[in-house]
Amino acid sequence: MSSLRKVSDSTVRRLSLYLRILRQIRARGETTISSEQLADEGGLTSAQVRKDLSFFGNFGVRGRGYDVVALEQAVQSILGLDRVWPAVVVGAGRLGSALTAYPDFARQGFRILALFDTDPAKHGRRFGDAEVLPLSELESFARRERVSIGIVATPAAAAQDVANQLIGAGILGILNFAPARIEVPPHVSLRQVNLAVELEGLSFAIVGAGQRANGGTR
Amino acid sequence: MSSLRKVSDSTVRRLSLYLRILRQIRARGETTISSEQLADEGGLTSAQVRKDLSFFGNFGVRGRGYDVVALEQAVQSILGLDRVWPAVVVGAGRLGSALTAYPDFARQGFRILALFDTDPAKHGRRFGDAEVLPLSELESFARRERVSIGIVATPAAAAQDVANQLIGAGILGILNFAPARIEVPPHVSLRQVNLAVELEGLSFAIVGAGQRANGGTR
């Protein structure tokens, strides 16, 4: 079975979107929001919004929509953002170090404790609070510090071996930026990130906009 | 109007997924694929697959499914991947330089011509074929080289100003990694990337897996 299937991607993306909208709404001082408003801000249908939220419980306030604070807390809890997630980054190259410094990770409770790399020249470098350690220490470190999330930013050839070490250390989830499919056992959650997909969304939009500008159909 | 709405995200993500599946299928030497098979490989319903593909044209071969090569070329063309996209990266920090080196960008036709940064210490550094140039040269460079895509990897405070320069130079699309919303005119396509959303998908999956393991409901 493909590991891609394990997380329903579009639902989670919508939940992340709801969370960001709710935070903005709360910052504007509003206390309730209708499904129509939430749909409008997120570019979705209100039927989709109601379906998503009813699946996770009943947050509606009769005739007035949803309570913003209660819904925000509920979505946060559903997404697992009501706790701290100890994490490590494997691969201290450009992408690994950029991810370590990514401000929204810490803000959402993902705490990167250390980076790991095979290159001795990188050992001892610090990115914020996190130090680069030898890859040989990954498994013992992850076990000792009860790391729950491993972020893999290695070259493709190393990704599965690194994943195996993380799994051996009892990790619960892997975010894989390496351009290689990795296999994980059923109890480990996996997300494969391909940044090229973001660029494809952009080229798709540009081509569509060009066709509309030229009077093409749809 | 929120700029997030401009591209139907989930459809494009499915198209990117179909493209990757079709390439794997072709690499295995198969020449046709049914909507059920495509759905199964992608973790989708076959109704969804048929709906997506019928929207873009008729690729079915009666009783045998879809022709793999024809469908791959069609999806590639829909996504705008049948051409070269001249691009620039603004912000030559860790993320900007990591994005420049990202192997799948070049593979999909996104050619990064140069990076731009305000820091004189970075000017003249090379990442692959791309050199870091002063930010003051961005607008004239982008116009002269007919750059169509700008990738923004600056701090939040600089993002809108950089976007304005790109738009002034006639760019068609912006991929924004800066943690700030930017505004673009209607003829410019925009995608906002938040890597924290990927981690949220993972924490969601871990929490769900934990609840299932503990015998919780759904």
Contacts between the chains, C-beta under 8 A, distances in Angstrom:
chain1	res1	chain2	res2	distance
A	2	B	41	6.7
A	2	B	43	6.6
A	4	B	17	7.9
A	4	B	42	7.5
A	4	B	43	6.0
A	5	B	43	3.4
A	6	B	205	6.2
A	7	B	201	5.4
A	7	B	202	7.6
A	7	B	204	6.8
A	7	B	205	4.4
A	9	B	13	7.0
A	9	B	201	6.7
A	10	B	10	4.6
A	10	B	13	7.5
A	12	B	197	7.9
A	12	B	200	6.6
A	12	B	201	4.3
A	12	B	204	5.1
A	12	B	205	7.9
A	13	B	9	7.0
A	13	B	10	7.5
A	13	B	197	6.3
A	13	B	201	7.4
A	15	B	200	7.6
A	15	B	204	7.1
A	16	B	194	7.7
A	16	B	196	7.9
A	16	B	197	4.5
A	16	B	200	5.0
A	16	B	201	7.6
A	17	B	4	7.7
A	19	B	200	8.0
A	41	B	2	6.6
A	42	B	4	7.4
A	43	B	2	6.7
A	43	B	4	6.1
A	43	B	5	3.3
A	78	B	204	6.8
A	78	B	207	7.6
A	79	B	200	4.9
A	79	B	203	6.0
A	79	B	204	4.9
A	79	B	207	7.7
A	80	B	200	7.6
A	80	B	203	3.4
A	80	B	204	5.6
A	80	B	206	6.2
A	80	B	207	3.9
A	81	B	200	6.6
A	81	B	203	6.4
A	85	B	199	7.9
A	85	B	203	6.0
A	93	B	98	7.4
A	94	B	94	5.6
A	94	B	97	5.1
A	94	B	98	3.7
A	94	B	101	6.2
A	95	B	98	4.0
A	95	B	101	8.0
A	95	B	102	7.6
A	97	B	94	5.1
A	98	B	93	7.4
A	98	B	94	3.7
A	98	B	95	4.0
A	98	B	98	4.8
A	99	B	195	6.9
A	101	B	94	6.2
A	101	B	95	8.0
A	102	B	95	7.6
A	102	B	195	5.6
A	102	B	196	7.2
A	103	B	179	5.9
A	104	B	179	5.9
A	104	B	194	6.3
A	104	B	195	7.1
A	104	B	196	3.7
A	105	B	195	7.5
A	105	B	196	5.9
A	105	B	199	6.3
A	107	B	196	7.4
A	108	B	196	5.2
A	108	B	199	6.7
A	108	B	200	6.6
A	109	B	203	7.8
A	110	B	196	7.6
A	110	B	199	5.2
A	110	B	203	7.7
A	148	B	206	6.8
A	149	B	199	7.3
A	149	B	202	6.3
A	149	B	203	7.6
A	149	B	206	7.6
A	172	B	206	4.7
A	172	B	209	7.3
A	172	B	210	7.7
A	173	B	202	4.5
A	173	B	203	7.3
A	173	B	205	6.4
A	173	B	206	4.6
A	174	B	202	7.7
A	175	B	198	5.9
A	175	B	199	6.1
A	175	B	202	5.4
A	179	B	103	6.0
A	179	B	104	5.9
A	187	B	209	6.5
A	187	B	213	7.2
A	189	B	202	5.8
A	189	B	205	3.7
A	189	B	206	5.1
A	189	B	209	5.8
A	191	B	198	5.8
A	191	B	201	5.3
A	191	B	202	5.0
A	191	B	205	7.4
A	193	B	195	7.7
A	193	B	198	5.2
A	194	B	16	7.7
A	194	B	104	6.3
A	195	B	99	6.9
A	195	B	102	5.6
A	195	B	104	7.0
A	195	B	105	7.5
A	195	B	193	7.7
A	196	B	16	7.9
A	196	B	102	7.2
A	196	B	104	3.7
A	196	B	105	5.9
A	196	B	107	7.4
A	196	B	108	5.2
A	196	B	110	7.6
A	197	B	12	7.9
A	197	B	13	6.3
A	197	B	16	4.5
A	198	B	175	6.0
A	198	B	191	5.8
A	198	B	193	5.2
A	199	B	85	7.9
A	199	B	105	6.3
A	199	B	108	6.7
A	199	B	110	5.2
A	199	B	149	7.3
A	199	B	175	6.1
A	200	B	12	6.6
A	200	B	15	7.6
A	200	B	16	5.0
A	200	B	19	7.9
A	200	B	79	4.9
A	200	B	80	7.6
A	200	B	81	6.6
A	200	B	108	6.6
A	201	B	7	5.4
A	201	B	9	6.8
A	201	B	12	4.4
A	201	B	13	7.4
A	201	B	16	7.6
A	201	B	191	5.3
A	202	B	7	7.6
A	202	B	149	6.3
A	202	B	173	4.5
A	202	B	174	7.7
A	202	B	175	5.3
A	202	B	189	5.8
A	202	B	191	5.0
A	203	B	79	6.0
A	203	B	80	3.4
A	203	B	81	6.4
A	203	B	85	6.0
A	203	B	109	7.8
A	203	B	110	7.7
A	203	B	149	7.6
A	203	B	173	7.3
A	204	B	7	6.8
A	204	B	12	5.1
A	204	B	15	7.1
A	204	B	78	6.8
A	204	B	79	5.0
A	204	B	80	5.6
A	205	B	6	6.2
A	205	B	7	4.4
A	205	B	12	7.9
A	205	B	173	6.4
A	205	B	189	3.7
A	205	B	191	7.4
A	206	B	80	6.2
A	206	B	148	6.8
A	206	B	149	7.6
A	206	B	172	4.6
A	206	B	173	4.6
A	206	B	189	5.1
A	207	B	78	7.6
A	207	B	79	7.7
A	207	B	80	3.9
A	209	B	172	7.3
A	209	B	187	6.5
A	209	B	189	5.8
A	210	B	172	7.7
A	213	B	187	7.2
